[in-house]
Amino acid sequence: SSPELTSISTYSKHIWLQAEMMNMKFAFAVFLMVAFINTEVEGKSKADKKAAGEEIERLVAIGQRNDVEMGRISKQKDSLDSQLQRMNAKKDSIRAEITKILDDNLPIKRISSRRDYSFSEDEKEMIPKCCPWVIWCCL
């Protein structure tokens, strides 16, 4: 596969993993904060309870923004995945075209045994032209 396709795929996976890790860390942090606030709220005054409630609301707002960001990252990943599929299809199409051109213009004859070295003049002329097949095998 080409370096461009590999880098797009790697970038797409990196974005997705980063988003998942961010979401998991955030969810765990909110859980700990809510648990901590709930245990401390019981012994505090009304003003402290109100401040704790505001903190919870602030954390919920952060969570909602995080959900929006996750949606954006998910759309970006989907876009990169579809771009990768299009590039793979284009690569396969180009490979098929090259194969057809090589098959049409440079047919390779198989030698039936190692002792059969008798080539016609046409075949002798084709031998040096088989180099593109070597290149094609490396694609």
Steps between C-alpha positions, in 0.01 A plus 500: 500500500615853435635727776212745445237233569690374804539849644130583452398172661742550789382860548136389499567230759704744710217757504243237594714350780583845633130591510407175672773545763394862558137392544590218743727726708234769513226258603719359778591851621132605510412182690769569760404866530130424547578229756737734685255791491210281616694377804604850598164666431328317782679697771502841337274802510247602235751735336752221470232268361411764241867534400525122470189496280652769278818293473296199392320715240836625376625142467184398315553791257859384444365150433255636244780690323703180509212314331491764225877463453464120485237541228732727303789256534274211399396688184865577425587131542213398269623751242854365521374141474300579185798686353717196574248270329495724191880505487514119534248463218702738283821308579330171405371655178846629406656163582241326278574743215877441532446123503283520188758713317780263597297194402408655164846627412743271681364146516735276692553146374573235756795270438387140534830371637841639592660333197267666252703805401387516140336836443369633175632836383180669620537345845865603520396858429238485777734380774653841577153656487384292797658747740165675570373171642780508753404857590132403514576219746649760733187721497 
